[in-house]
Structures are given as C-alpha cells and as structure tokens.
Amino acid sequence: MLVNFYSFGRMLRLSWRPYLLVLFFLCLADHLHTSDVTVGTNELVYNGFSDDLNLDGEALWIDDLLSLTNGPGGTSGHALYSSPLSFQNHPGGPISSFSTTFVFVIGFKQYKGNGLAFILSSTNYLPDNSPGQYLSLPHFNSDRHVFFAVEFDTVLNPEIGDINDNHVGIDVDSLVSVESQTAGFYDDNNGEFQTVPLRHGNRVQAWVDYNSSSHQLNVTLAPCCISKPQLPLLSTTVNLSSLLSRGPVYAGFSASSRKVSSSHYVLGWSLKLDGVAQPLDYSVLPFGTVDKLRHRSKYQIPSYMIILGVPSIVPAVILIVLAVLICRYLRKARDDDEWEIKCGMPSFTYKDLVTATEGFSDKMILGKGGFGRVYKGVLPTTTQHVAIKRVSPESKQGKKEFMAEIAILGHVRHRNLVQLLGYCHYKHELLLVYDHMPNGSLDRYLYDKNTPTLDWAQRLRIIKAVASGLFYLHEDWEQVIIHRDIKASNVLLDDDMNGRLGDFGLARLHDHGADAHTTRVAGTCGYIAPELARLGKATKATDVYAFGVFTIEVVCGKRPIGSANTSGDLLALVDWVRNTWQGGSIVDAVDPELKDYKADEVELVLKLGLLCSHSLSKLRPCMRLVMLYLEGGARLAHFHPAFLLTHGHEDEQNCQALCTSSATTMTILSQGR
C-alpha cells in the first residue's frame, strides 16, 4: 500500500480549515499573553515574538518563535517590524546611533540553511525570489533597494567573494561584503579566537553596535547565554548616513535556502536607538520550542517522500544496518592506515606511559590547557624525564591537530625547537611525548610574581633562540613550516634557560615557492596579523607578525592586549610602544623590572619588533633578515614611528628606502653564500 503523506496532509488541512482557524486564534491569544514584548518609539524588545512583525515568503510563527524558512528547498522569508524607524528627527538633524542584539538558530542535523541576515532597509518590500546564497536580499543596489545587512552565511559562494562557509559579513547595498570574518569570538580570559559554528542547531547570539558620529560599526558573536565578549569579531568604519537619513527605515531579518529543507529561527531580539540595546531575558526565550523542533526533526519524514509498507521496510532496515556496519569497518581501517602513513607506528605503549606518570596522577601534572593536561613522567625503560601531553576527548585540539604535530615535529630537528620523542594512540586516547623542559613556559617568568625576573641577557638570548627556530622552519628545512601560534606560553625553557618553540598543533607545511592552503583563522588574540584576521590565510609573514608582538612582549613584560591607562581602555601593546616612541624615547617602554640593560640593544629589539608587526605584510622582514639584525650582521635602517602607520602610498619614500636597504642586504648575503 502506498501512502503519500504530503497529499493526505493537504487534504486534511482543507477539510478541517474552519476548525484550524479557531485553533489559530486561540493559539494567537495564548501567544500574545505569554510573549514578553516591549515596543517604544525608539526601542524594541522581543523575548519571544508577537504579531507586530510583517512576515512574507515562508516566514511564519511557531508558538512564540519566529521561523524565517521551514520547508522544502528554494525558499526565502522576511520578518520586518511593521512600523518604520526614524533615525533622524528632522532633515539635516543628527542621525541616531543604534544597538541591537538577537539570538538565532540555523538548521538542525540534516537541515542546513544558507544563512540569515539582520537588515535595515529603505523599503518594507524585499524580493522573495532570491533564495540560496543571496539570503533573499537584492543582488545589487537600485533606487528602490537601499539596505544594510550583517550576514551570517553558511554556504561558500565565490561569486560574491565569500572566503569560507561559516562567516559573518557586513553588506552595504550589495552582497559583496565590505568586511568579513570567520564566525567566532575572542575569549575574554585568554584572548584566544574560538570558532562558533553557525548551523547544526547551535544557539548563537549576535550584537551589532553603530556610532553615527564616528561611523564605527562593531559586530560581536558568541554562543548563546554567555556574556558579550569585550573584543568585537568585526570592527570597521561604515558610513550609513545615506540610508539612515533617507527617510523611514525598516528593521528585521531575512533568510533563505536553495535545494534542501532548511530552518532559520530567531528566538529574541532587542534594538535601541541612541543607547545600548536592553539585554535579552534568557529565562523566557523559546528554547523549549526549539528543542521540540529539534527532536521532531530527528524523526520527521520529509513530505515529498513516499512510505512503503511493512514487508518492504524490514529488508530495507536490514540493508541499512549492514551498510552502517560495513562503513564503520572501512572507516576504522582507513583511519588506521592514515595513522601509519602520516605518523608511523606508535613509539610508546599506553602501559609504559601510565607507568611513567604513576597512573596519570594529579601530582605529576605540569600544566593544563584547552587541549587537556601535560604530565611529568619518567620512562620505565630508560629513566628519561619526559613531558606527556594527554589530549582529552573534549579537546579543541582534535585528531587533525594531533597528527599535524606528530607529522611535523617527528621529522624536524633543531636546538631551539621542543623535541618530540614519540606518541601513543590507544583507543580514544591521544598522547604526545616530549623532552622535559624543567623551567616550564616563558609566560610564567614574565607575569608570575613568584618567579625570578629574567635579566636582559636572558631575554635577548630567548628572543634570538625563537628567531633561530622560526628561521629554520621558514627557510632552512626541506619544506616551509608555518607555526601559526607563536606566543610566550608556547616558548619553553630548558635547564640553561634557553628558549625552545613548541606546540605545533596548528602548524601547516607546504613546499618552498608554493602558497599555503590554510583558509581558517588560527592563533591567539593579539598575535594575529590583520590580513590573517581578514582573509584567513596563514603565511610566513603572519608568523613574522606574531614574532614581532612576542619580541615586544618579552622586552616590555606586558601582555599583547591589556589595560594601558587609568581609564582601563584596552590597547594593543604594539600601539602602546609606538605611542611611547612618538612621545619620547622608545626605551621608556622597557619592563620596569629590568634594572641593568644595554639601551642600544633594547632600542634595536623594540624597533625590530615594531617592524615585524607592521600592518602591511610586504614591509615585514623575513626571518633570515631578522637573524642578521639580531646578530649584528646587518644594520636596521632608520625609520620614524609614523612609518608604522603607513597605509597605501603614505610615506612612500620611507617604505622604498627600507625595502631597498633590506634587498641590498639580502643580495650581499646571497652572493656571500
């Protein structure tokens, strides 16, 4: 017997339409009673939604949840506040700033939408014939369609300049984003960038803040129900005056999908003109409705499928079970082959490492991180002291990063790199075994008041050691290795306080003369080069940028991002040192704990650090040249603090002079070799 559930449901809806209308109005009354809604002349607060939004396309209410798309593919939907907002009280008057925050969910496990957008539009009529990657927005500007949007995109679309399939973009009158970034946030505790997946049913909160005086636009993102991160994901200058002064402006949301069924939900929304948007009340947001829909989606049969009778289902179930078992077997065999090809056979047995750490005893812990724990151990066969990194199953450092570290560190040998001795892969356990660095990580000696202060000779030796190790990775090994996470906590100190660069979990390698293929932002806030944050492409120059920040950090004894004045404003260390130089002597930026140092060496290292962290990648020196400067084999050309602010063609003579000096030095070096 064949049953078409879609046709049956359609027939049922038609025959029961009068009763459904009654139920609809009853549900609507209940919805209006339970929703927490505040609407004023310059403020909107929706903790759950009511009916004062205009919906079109596939947008609809599900209890007090706003659903923008919730059906078969090729759909789009809009939800705009029914009354326009006035950002200008009278012609020629000041334009209002605005602040907004909202919580949304895109898709469930098998329902993946293309994305949604927060929009401000000069019209409440938006085309519903732009599904898929266009997010149901106009493809281009016209006199009738002037809009601003913050897009949360989940599908790669090279036609309009997308660089990855999980990003946030700022659009003005066009879907070609003026600024975009991988979706994520900077952790307030450690400054690390953490990716936020936009789909698969994750609850995500966004904040958009616009200052009409400075035209500063900040977009911040985080998993729902945590406090707003201090550092925005995107911060740029955008002049929205032409839109906001044009007349009535409509605010709301737009979403779309292309080929498969998809779901885009908004759970709550707060917006305020000339002020900070009121925080959403998480206790009343319709999370329960989302959970019901998520549960239903696991078992829901798409309306366009035809279900066969029981005699046909039983053999089909048996075939599916057999297929799953065969796939699991083949996947395990493939994974085992992948381990052996990339990493070789395991170097240590799990039993040996359990013995070495006294059963992974807490008293043997050397440190903890996002990846898991590091234990001190004594190998039972050789009595060698080692450090054992035990990657936890919940770690941000997964199998891919684990294998990258083995593949890279298993082949390189250098006195200023932490030596990997081997690894163990046992069931779900991942363990790496290194030489033990008895003095721990460098950041302890910079910031822990209970440790001795490093003198200038020690600091300079550590900087030179890290530079030497990085030069080896970039230019002296058979392939180019990009570390991608150079920072003080990843520099370990041996018995003689020599620095060694470690933690290669994010490292990538490629052939000399070829480009790296990384397109994902990785690293730690404060060390990330501007072009890496913008494009997601790691290069030798992005490593040099991080090394420059690290160098200044070691000399100044300050974190890359921190409070720099009495008001507590956050300021990048690089900017603070540059400002210190502009206001007097660059040596004034040295760590106050340093009492005995050579001023000329401090000046050289700080200026070299600023040059390495130049905002333009082409003006950063390569690591070979950095080594020459540090060892006295080349003289650093003179430049002014203003040179560090060079953008485009500004101060072109200084740019040309420095580049010519560097090129001449490299030519002489090549001839000497």
C-alpha positions as CSV (number, residue, x, y, z in Angstrom):
1,M,0.0,0.0,0.0
2,L,1.4,3.4,-1.0
3,V,0.6,6.4,1.1
4,N,1.6,10.0,0.0
5,F,1.7,11.8,3.3
6,Y,2.0,15.2,1.7
7,S,-1.2,14.8,-0.3
8,F,-3.0,13.3,2.7
9,G,-1.9,16.2,4.9
10,R,-3.0,18.7,2.3
11,M,-6.5,17.1,2.1
12,L,-6.8,17.1,5.9
13,R,-5.9,20.7,6.1
14,L,-8.6,21.7,3.6
15,S,-11.4,19.7,5.2
16,W,-10.6,21.0,8.7
17,R,-9.9,24.6,7.7
18,P,-12.7,26.2,9.8
19,Y,-11.6,24.4,12.9
20,L,-8.0,25.2,12.2
21,L,-8.9,28.9,12.1
22,V,-10.4,28.7,15.5
23,L,-7.4,26.9,16.9
24,F,-5.2,29.5,15.2
25,F,-6.9,32.4,17.0
26,L,-6.8,30.6,20.3
27,C,-3.1,29.9,20.0
28,L,-2.5,33.5,18.9
29,A,-4.3,34.8,22.0
30,D,-2.2,32.5,24.2
31,H,1.0,33.6,22.3
32,L,0.2,37.3,23.0
33,H,-0.4,36.5,26.6
34,T,2.9,34.7,27.2
35,S,5.3,36.6,25.0
36,D,7.5,39.2,26.7
37,V,7.4,42.2,24.3
38,T,8.3,45.8,24.8
39,V,7.8,48.3,21.9
40,G,8.6,52.0,22.1
41,T,9.3,54.9,19.8
42,N,13.0,54.2,19.8
43,E,13.2,50.7,21.4
44,L,12.1,47.2,20.5
45,V,12.5,44.2,22.9
46,Y,11.2,40.8,21.9
47,N,11.8,37.9,24.4
48,G,9.8,35.7,22.2
49,F,7.7,37.2,19.4
50,S,4.2,38.6,18.9
51,D,2.3,39.5,15.7
52,D,3.6,43.1,15.2
53,L,6.1,41.9,12.6
54,N,5.3,41.8,8.9
55,L,6.1,38.3,7.5
56,D,6.4,37.3,3.9
57,G,7.7,34.4,1.9
58,E,8.0,31.3,4.0
59,A,8.2,33.2,7.3
60,L,5.7,32.1,10.0
61,W,5.1,31.9,13.7
62,I,5.7,28.6,15.6
63,D,4.3,29.4,19.1
64,D,6.4,32.4,20.1
65,L,9.3,31.5,17.8
66,L,10.0,33.4,14.6
67,S,10.7,30.9,11.7
68,L,12.1,32.5,8.6
69,T,12.3,29.3,6.5
70,N,10.9,26.0,7.4
71,G,10.1,23.9,4.4
72,P,11.4,22.3,1.2
73,G,14.3,24.0,-0.6
74,G,14.4,27.1,-2.8
75,T,12.6,29.1,-0.1
76,S,13.1,32.6,1.4
77,G,11.5,34.6,4.1
78,H,11.5,38.1,5.7
79,A,10.3,39.5,9.0
80,L,10.3,43.3,9.4
81,Y,9.0,45.4,12.2
82,S,5.7,46.7,11.0
83,S,6.4,50.4,11.7
84,P,9.4,52.1,10.2
85,L,12.1,53.6,12.5
86,S,13.1,57.2,12.3
87,F,16.9,57.7,12.6
88,Q,16.6,61.5,12.0
89,N,14.1,63.7,13.8
90,H,14.2,66.4,11.1
91,P,16.0,67.0,7.8
92,G,19.6,68.0,8.4
93,G,19.5,67.0,12.0
94,P,21.8,64.4,13.7
95,I,21.5,60.8,12.8
96,S,20.8,58.3,15.6
97,S,23.2,55.6,16.6
98,F,21.8,52.2,17.2
99,S,22.5,49.0,19.1
100,T,20.8,45.6,18.6
101,T,21.2,42.0,19.8
102,F,19.4,38.8,18.9
103,V,19.5,35.1,19.4
104,F,19.2,32.8,16.4
105,V,19.4,29.1,15.3
106,I,20.2,27.9,11.8
107,G,19.3,24.3,10.8
108,F,19.4,21.0,12.6
109,K,21.5,18.0,11.9
110,Q,20.1,17.2,8.4
111,Y,18.5,20.6,7.8
112,K,21.2,23.1,6.7
113,G,20.1,26.5,5.6
114,N,22.2,29.0,3.6
115,G,22.1,31.6,6.4
116,L,20.3,34.6,7.6
117,A,20.9,38.4,7.9
118,F,19.9,41.3,10.2
119,I,18.8,44.1,7.9
120,L,18.0,47.8,7.8
121,S,16.1,48.6,4.6
122,S,14.7,51.7,2.9
123,T,11.6,49.7,1.9
124,N,9.5,47.1,3.5
125,Y,9.2,45.3,0.2
126,L,12.1,42.9,-0.4
127,P,12.2,40.3,-3.2
128,D,11.3,36.7,-2.3
129,N,12.9,35.3,-5.5
130,S,16.5,35.4,-4.3
131,P,16.8,32.1,-2.4
132,G,20.1,30.2,-1.8
133,Q,23.3,32.1,-1.3
134,Y,21.7,35.6,-1.8
135,L,19.9,35.3,1.6
136,S,16.7,36.7,0.0
137,L,18.3,40.2,-0.4
138,P,18.7,42.3,-3.5
139,H,21.8,41.3,-5.6
140,F,22.7,44.9,-6.2
141,N,21.7,48.5,-5.3
142,S,19.0,50.4,-7.0
143,D,17.0,53.5,-6.2
144,R,14.3,51.3,-4.7
145,H,16.6,48.9,-2.7
146,V,19.0,50.6,-0.3
147,F,19.9,48.3,2.5
148,F,22.4,47.5,5.2
149,A,22.9,43.9,6.4
150,V,25.0,41.8,8.7
151,E,25.0,38.3,7.2
152,F,25.6,35.0,9.0
153,D,26.5,32.9,6.0
154,T,26.8,29.1,6.0
155,V,27.4,28.4,2.3
156,L,30.6,29.1,0.3
157,N,29.8,31.5,-2.6
158,P,32.8,32.6,-4.6
159,E,30.6,34.7,-6.9
160,I,30.2,37.3,-4.2
161,G,33.6,37.0,-2.6
162,D,32.9,34.5,0.2
163,I,36.1,33.1,1.6
164,N,34.6,30.3,3.8
165,D,31.3,28.7,4.6
166,N,31.0,29.8,8.2
167,H,31.5,33.6,8.3
168,V,30.0,36.9,9.3
169,G,29.9,39.7,6.8
170,I,28.9,43.4,6.6
171,D,27.0,44.3,3.5
172,V,26.1,47.8,2.3
173,D,23.8,48.0,-0.8
174,S,25.5,44.8,-2.1
175,L,26.1,41.2,-1.2
176,V,29.8,41.7,-1.7
177,S,30.8,42.2,2.0
178,V,32.9,45.3,2.8
179,E,34.3,43.3,5.8
180,S,34.0,39.6,6.7
181,Q,35.5,37.2,9.3
182,T,35.2,33.6,10.3
183,A,32.3,33.2,12.7
184,G,33.7,33.1,16.3
185,F,34.7,35.2,19.3
186,Y,37.8,36.2,21.3
187,D,37.8,34.6,24.8
188,D,38.0,37.3,27.5
189,N,40.0,35.0,29.7
190,N,42.9,34.1,27.4
191,G,42.3,36.1,24.3
192,E,42.2,33.0,22.1
193,F,39.9,33.0,19.0
194,Q,37.2,30.4,19.2
195,T,35.1,29.4,16.1
196,V,31.3,29.4,16.5
197,P,29.6,27.0,14.0
198,L,26.6,28.8,12.7
199,R,24.5,25.8,11.8
200,H,23.5,22.3,13.0
201,G,21.1,23.8,15.5
202,N,23.6,25.8,17.6
203,R,22.2,28.7,19.6
204,V,24.1,31.8,18.7
205,Q,23.8,35.4,19.9
206,A,25.0,38.5,17.9
207,W,25.4,42.1,18.9
208,V,25.6,45.0,16.3
209,D,26.6,48.5,17.5
210,Y,26.8,51.5,15.3
211,N,28.1,55.0,16.3
212,S,26.6,57.6,13.9
213,S,29.2,60.2,14.8
214,S,32.4,58.2,14.2
215,H,30.7,55.7,11.7
216,Q,32.2,52.9,13.8
217,L,30.4,49.6,13.4
218,N,31.2,46.7,15.7
219,V,29.8,43.2,15.3
220,T,30.2,40.7,18.1
221,L,29.3,37.0,18.2
222,A,29.2,34.3,20.8
223,P,27.4,31.1,21.8
224,C,24.1,32.0,23.4
225,C,23.7,32.7,27.1
226,I,27.3,33.8,27.8
227,S,28.2,37.4,28.4
228,K,29.1,39.7,25.5
229,P,32.9,39.3,24.7
230,Q,34.9,42.5,25.2
231,L,36.6,42.4,21.7
232,P,34.2,42.5,18.7
233,L,34.6,40.0,15.9
234,L,34.4,42.8,13.3
235,S,35.2,46.4,13.8
236,T,35.2,48.8,10.8
237,T,34.2,52.2,9.6
238,V,31.0,52.3,7.6
239,N,29.0,55.4,6.7
240,L,25.3,54.6,6.8
241,S,24.2,58.2,6.6
242,S,22.7,57.9,3.1
243,L,20.5,55.0,4.3
244,L,19.5,56.3,7.8
245,S,18.8,59.9,6.6
246,R,16.9,58.7,3.5
247,G,13.6,58.5,5.4
248,P,11.7,55.7,7.1
249,V,14.0,52.6,7.7
250,Y,12.6,49.1,8.3
251,A,14.5,46.7,10.6
252,G,14.2,43.0,10.7
253,F,15.6,39.7,9.4
254,S,16.0,37.8,6.1
255,A,16.9,34.2,5.3
256,S,16.9,31.7,2.5
257,S,17.8,28.2,1.4
258,R,18.4,26.7,-2.0
259,K,17.9,22.9,-2.6
260,V,17.3,21.2,0.7
261,S,14.8,21.7,3.5
262,S,16.2,24.2,6.0
263,S,15.3,26.1,9.2
264,H,16.2,29.6,10.3
265,Y,14.8,30.7,13.7
266,V,15.0,33.9,15.7
267,L,14.3,33.5,19.4
268,G,14.7,37.0,20.7
269,W,15.5,40.5,19.5
270,S,16.4,43.8,21.2
271,L,17.1,47.1,19.5
272,K,17.5,50.6,20.7
273,L,18.3,54.0,19.1
274,D,20.8,56.3,20.8
275,G,21.6,53.8,23.6
276,V,22.5,50.3,24.4
277,A,20.1,47.5,23.5
278,Q,18.4,46.0,26.5
279,P,19.8,42.5,27.3
280,L,17.5,39.6,26.4
281,D,15.9,37.6,29.2
282,Y,17.2,34.1,28.5
283,S,14.7,32.6,31.1
284,V,11.8,33.3,28.8
285,L,13.2,32.8,25.3
286,P,11.5,29.9,23.5
287,F,14.3,27.4,23.9
288,G,11.7,24.7,24.6
289,T,10.1,25.2,21.3
290,V,13.5,24.9,19.5
291,D,14.1,21.7,21.5
292,K,10.8,20.3,20.4
293,L,11.5,21.1,16.7
294,R,15.0,19.6,17.1
295,H,13.5,16.4,18.5
296,R,10.9,16.3,15.8
297,S,13.5,16.8,13.0
298,K,15.3,13.6,14.0
299,Y,12.3,11.5,13.2
300,Q,10.4,13.6,10.7
301,I,9.8,12.1,7.3
302,P,10.1,14.7,4.5
303,S,6.7,15.5,3.0
304,Y,7.8,14.6,-0.5
305,M,8.9,11.0,0.4
306,I,6.5,8.1,-0.2
307,I,6.5,5.5,2.6
308,L,6.3,1.8,1.6
309,G,4.5,-0.9,3.6
310,V,6.0,-3.0,6.4
311,P,7.0,-6.0,4.2
312,S,9.3,-3.6,2.2
313,I,10.6,-1.8,5.3
314,V,12.1,-4.9,7.1
315,P,14.6,-5.8,4.4
316,A,15.4,-2.1,3.9
317,V,16.2,-1.8,7.6
318,I,18.5,-4.9,7.4
319,L,20.3,-3.4,4.4
320,I,20.8,-0.1,6.2
321,V,22.2,-1.8,9.3
322,L,24.6,-3.9,7.2
323,A,25.7,-0.8,5.3
324,V,26.4,1.1,8.5
325,L,28.5,-1.8,9.9
326,I,30.5,-2.1,6.6
327,C,31.1,1.7,6.6
328,R,32.3,1.7,10.2
329,Y,34.6,-1.2,9.5
330,L,36.0,0.6,6.4
331,R,36.4,3.9,8.2
332,K,38.3,2.2,11.0
333,A,40.6,0.5,8.5
334,R,41.1,3.8,6.7
335,D,41.8,5.7,9.9
336,D,44.4,3.1,10.9
337,D,46.1,3.3,7.5
338,E,46.1,7.1,7.8
339,W,47.8,7.0,11.2
340,E,50.5,4.7,9.9
341,I,51.1,6.6,6.7
342,K,51.3,10.1,8.3
343,C,52.7,9.3,11.8
344,G,54.4,5.9,11.5
345,M,53.9,3.2,14.1
346,P,53.4,4.2,17.7
347,S,56.6,5.0,19.6
348,F,55.3,4.2,23.1
349,T,52.8,1.8,24.6
350,Y,49.9,3.1,26.7
351,K,51.1,0.9,29.6
352,D,54.5,2.5,29.6
353,L,53.0,6.0,29.7
354,V,50.6,5.0,32.5
355,T,53.6,3.7,34.5
356,A,55.7,6.8,33.7
357,T,53.1,9.1,35.1
358,E,52.1,6.9,38.1
359,G,48.7,6.3,36.5
360,F,48.3,9.9,35.4
361,S,48.5,11.1,38.9
362,D,47.5,14.7,39.7
363,K,50.8,15.2,41.5
364,M,52.5,14.7,38.1
365,I,50.6,17.4,36.3
366,L,52.9,20.1,34.8
367,G,50.1,22.2,33.3
368,K,46.6,22.4,31.8
369,G,45.3,23.9,28.6
370,G,42.4,23.8,26.1
371,F,43.8,20.5,24.7
372,G,44.0,18.7,28.1
373,R,46.8,18.1,30.6
374,V,50.6,17.8,30.5
375,Y,52.2,15.3,32.9
376,K,55.8,14.9,34.0
377,G,56.9,11.3,33.6
378,V,59.9,9.0,33.9
379,L,60.1,6.4,31.2
380,P,60.4,2.9,32.9
381,T,62.9,1.5,30.4
382,T,65.4,4.4,30.1
383,T,64.5,6.5,33.3
384,Q,64.5,9.6,31.0
385,H,62.4,12.5,32.2
386,V,59.7,13.5,29.7
387,A,56.6,15.6,29.4
388,I,53.5,13.8,28.2
389,K,50.6,15.8,26.6
390,R,47.4,13.9,27.1
391,V,44.7,15.2,24.7
392,S,41.3,15.0,26.2
393,P,38.3,13.7,24.1
394,E,36.6,17.2,24.6
395,S,39.8,19.0,23.5
396,K,39.8,21.8,20.9
397,Q,42.9,20.1,19.6
398,G,41.4,17.1,17.8
399,K,42.8,14.3,15.7
400,K,43.8,16.5,12.8
401,E,45.9,18.8,15.0
402,F,47.4,15.8,16.9
403,M,48.5,14.2,13.7
404,A,49.9,17.5,12.3
405,E,52.1,17.9,15.4
406,I,53.4,14.3,15.0
407,A,54.0,14.7,11.3
408,I,55.9,17.9,11.6
409,L,57.8,17.5,14.9
410,G,58.6,13.9,14.1
411,H,60.9,15.0,11.3
412,V,62.4,18.3,12.3
413,R,65.5,18.6,14.5
414,H,66.7,21.9,15.9
415,R,68.2,23.1,19.2
416,N,65.6,25.8,19.6
417,L,62.5,23.6,18.9
418,V,60.9,21.3,21.5
419,Q,61.9,17.7,20.6
420,L,59.1,15.2,20.1
421,L,60.2,11.8,21.2
422,G,57.1,9.8,20.1
423,Y,53.4,9.3,20.6
424,C,50.7,6.8,21.7
425,H,47.3,6.2,20.1
426,Y,45.3,3.9,22.3
427,K,41.6,3.5,21.7
428,H,40.3,7.1,22.2
429,E,43.5,8.2,24.0
430,L,45.9,10.6,22.2
431,L,49.3,11.2,23.9
432,L,52.4,13.0,22.8
433,V,55.8,12.6,24.5
434,Y,58.4,15.4,24.5
435,D,61.7,16.2,26.1
436,H,61.0,17.6,29.5
437,M,61.7,21.4,29.8
438,P,62.3,21.8,33.6
439,N,61.8,25.6,33.7
440,G,58.4,25.5,32.1
441,S,57.0,28.1,29.8
442,L,58.2,31.7,29.3
443,D,55.0,33.4,30.2
444,R,55.4,32.3,33.9
445,Y,58.6,34.3,34.1
446,L,57.0,37.4,32.5
447,Y,53.8,37.5,34.6
448,D,54.1,35.3,37.7
449,K,55.5,37.4,40.5
450,N,56.6,34.3,42.4
451,T,59.2,33.5,39.7
452,P,62.6,35.3,39.4
453,T,62.8,38.2,37.0
454,L,64.6,37.4,33.8
455,D,67.6,39.7,33.2
456,W,68.2,41.4,29.8
457,A,70.9,38.9,28.7
458,Q,68.4,36.0,29.3
459,R,65.6,37.8,27.4
460,L,67.7,38.7,24.5
461,R,69.0,35.1,24.3
462,I,65.4,33.7,24.3
463,I,64.4,36.1,21.5
464,K,67.3,35.1,19.4
465,A,66.6,31.4,20.1
466,V,62.9,31.7,18.9
467,A,64.1,33.7,15.9
468,S,66.6,31.0,15.0
469,G,63.9,28.2,15.4
470,L,61.5,30.2,13.2
471,F,64.1,30.8,10.6
472,Y,64.7,27.1,10.4
473,L,61.0,26.4,10.0
474,H,60.5,29.0,7.3
475,E,63.7,28.7,5.2
476,D,66.2,26.1,6.4
477,W,64.1,22.9,6.4
478,E,63.1,20.9,3.3
479,Q,59.6,22.4,3.4
480,V,58.1,25.6,4.7
481,I,56.5,25.2,8.1
482,I,54.1,27.9,9.3
483,H,53.7,27.7,13.1
484,R,50.5,29.8,13.4
485,D,50.6,30.1,17.2
486,I,53.8,31.9,18.3
487,K,53.3,33.3,21.8
488,A,55.1,33.3,25.2
489,S,53.2,30.4,26.6
490,N,54.4,28.2,23.6
491,V,58.1,29.0,24.3
492,L,59.6,26.5,26.8
493,L,62.8,26.9,28.8
494,D,65.4,24.2,29.3
495,D,67.9,23.7,32.1
496,D,70.0,26.7,30.9
497,M,67.0,29.0,30.3
498,N,67.4,28.6,26.6
499,G,64.1,29.2,24.7
500,R,62.6,26.4,22.6
501,L,59.5,26.9,20.4
502,G,56.8,24.3,21.0
503,D,53.1,23.3,20.4
504,F,52.9,22.6,16.7
505,G,49.2,21.5,16.8
506,L,48.2,24.4,14.5
507,A,51.2,24.2,12.2
508,R,50.9,23.7,8.5
509,L,53.6,22.9,5.9
510,H,54.0,23.4,2.1
511,D,56.7,23.3,-0.5
512,H,59.2,26.2,-0.9
513,G,57.9,28.6,-3.6
514,A,54.3,27.4,-3.2
515,D,51.4,29.1,-1.3
516,A,49.9,27.8,1.9
517,H,46.4,26.4,1.6
518,T,45.1,27.4,5.1
519,T,41.9,29.4,5.0
520,R,40.9,29.2,8.6
521,V,41.8,31.8,11.3
522,A,44.0,30.2,13.9
523,G,46.1,31.7,16.7
524,T,45.7,33.9,19.8
525,C,44.2,37.3,20.0
526,G,46.9,40.0,20.0
527,Y,49.3,37.9,17.9
528,I,47.0,37.6,14.8
529,A,48.1,39.7,11.8
530,P,45.5,42.0,10.2
531,E,45.5,40.1,6.9
532,L,45.1,36.8,8.7
533,A,42.0,38.0,10.6
534,R,40.6,39.4,7.3
535,L,41.4,36.6,4.8
536,G,42.1,33.6,7.0
537,K,45.3,32.8,5.0
538,A,48.4,32.0,7.1
539,T,51.8,32.8,5.6
540,K,55.4,33.3,6.7
541,A,54.6,36.9,7.1
542,T,51.8,36.2,9.6
543,D,54.3,34.2,11.6
544,V,56.7,37.2,11.5
545,Y,53.9,39.4,12.8
546,A,53.3,37.1,15.8
547,F,57.1,37.0,16.4
548,G,57.2,40.8,16.4
549,V,54.5,41.0,19.0
550,F,56.2,38.3,21.0
551,T,59.5,40.2,20.9
552,I,58.0,43.4,22.2
553,E,56.1,41.4,24.9
554,V,59.4,39.9,26.2
555,V,61.1,43.3,26.3
556,C,58.2,45.2,27.9
557,G,56.9,42.4,30.2
558,K,53.3,43.3,29.2
559,R,50.6,41.1,27.5
560,P,49.8,41.8,23.8
561,I,46.4,43.2,24.7
562,G,45.8,44.8,28.1
563,S,44.8,47.9,30.0
564,A,47.2,50.7,29.1
565,N,45.8,53.7,31.0
566,T,43.9,54.7,34.1
567,S,40.6,54.6,32.3
568,G,41.1,50.8,31.7
569,D,40.7,51.1,27.9
570,L,42.1,48.1,26.0
571,L,45.1,48.9,23.8
572,A,47.3,46.7,21.7
573,L,50.9,46.5,23.1
574,V,52.3,47.3,19.7
575,D,50.3,50.6,19.6
576,W,51.4,51.5,23.1
577,V,55.1,51.0,22.3
578,R,54.7,53.1,19.1
579,N,53.0,55.9,21.1
580,T,55.7,55.8,23.7
581,W,58.3,56.2,21.0
582,Q,56.4,59.1,19.5
583,G,56.2,60.8,22.9
584,G,59.9,60.5,23.7
585,S,62.3,57.5,23.8
586,I,61.3,54.0,22.8
587,V,63.5,52.7,25.6
588,D,60.9,54.1,28.0
589,A,58.7,51.1,27.1
590,V,61.1,48.6,28.7
591,D,59.9,46.4,31.6
592,P,60.3,48.4,34.8
593,E,61.6,45.2,36.5
594,L,64.7,45.3,34.2
595,K,67.4,47.3,36.0
596,D,70.5,46.5,34.0
597,Y,70.4,46.5,30.2
598,K,72.0,48.0,27.2
599,A,69.9,50.8,25.8
600,D,71.1,50.3,22.2
601,E,70.2,46.6,22.3
602,V,66.8,47.4,23.7
603,E,66.2,50.0,21.1
604,L,67.1,47.7,18.3
605,V,64.9,44.8,19.5
606,L,61.9,47.1,20.1
607,K,62.2,48.7,16.7
608,L,62.7,45.3,15.0
609,G,59.6,44.0,16.9
610,L,57.5,47.0,15.6
611,L,58.8,46.5,12.1
612,C,57.9,42.7,12.2
613,S,54.4,43.6,13.3
614,H,53.8,46.2,10.6
615,S,50.2,46.3,9.4
616,L,51.4,45.8,5.8
617,S,52.8,42.3,5.3
618,K,55.1,43.3,2.5
619,L,57.1,45.6,4.8
620,R,57.9,42.9,7.4
621,P,61.4,41.5,7.1
622,C,61.9,37.7,6.5
623,M,63.4,35.7,9.4
624,R,66.8,35.4,7.7
625,L,67.0,39.2,7.8
626,V,65.7,39.3,11.4
627,M,68.5,37.0,12.4
628,L,71.1,39.3,10.7
629,Y,69.7,42.3,12.6
630,L,69.8,40.5,15.9
631,E,73.3,39.1,15.4
632,G,74.7,42.4,14.1
633,G,75.3,41.1,10.5
634,A,73.1,43.9,9.1
635,R,72.1,47.4,10.3
636,L,68.4,48.2,10.7
637,A,67.6,51.2,8.5
638,H,66.4,54.3,10.3
639,F,62.6,54.9,10.2
640,H,60.2,57.1,12.1
641,P,57.2,56.0,14.2
642,A,54.9,57.4,11.5
643,F,56.2,54.8,9.1
644,L,54.5,52.1,11.1
645,L,51.2,53.7,10.3
646,T,51.8,53.6,6.5
647,H,48.7,52.6,4.6
648,G,48.7,52.5,0.8
649,H,51.0,55.3,-0.7
650,E,51.7,57.2,2.5
651,D,55.3,57.8,3.5
652,E,56.3,56.0,0.3
653,Q,59.9,57.3,0.4
654,N,60.5,55.7,3.8
655,C,58.9,52.5,2.5
656,Q,61.1,52.5,-0.5
657,A,64.3,53.2,1.5
658,L,63.7,50.5,4.0
659,C,62.8,47.9,1.3
660,T,65.9,48.9,-0.8
661,S,68.1,48.5,2.3
662,S,66.7,45.1,3.0
663,A,67.0,44.0,-0.6
664,T,70.7,45.1,-0.7
665,T,71.5,43.2,2.5
666,M,69.8,40.1,1.1
667,T,71.7,40.4,-2.2
668,I,75.1,40.7,-0.4
669,L,74.2,37.7,1.8
670,S,73.2,35.6,-1.3
671,Q,76.5,36.4,-3.0
672,G,78.4,35.6,0.1
673,R,76.8,32.2,0.2
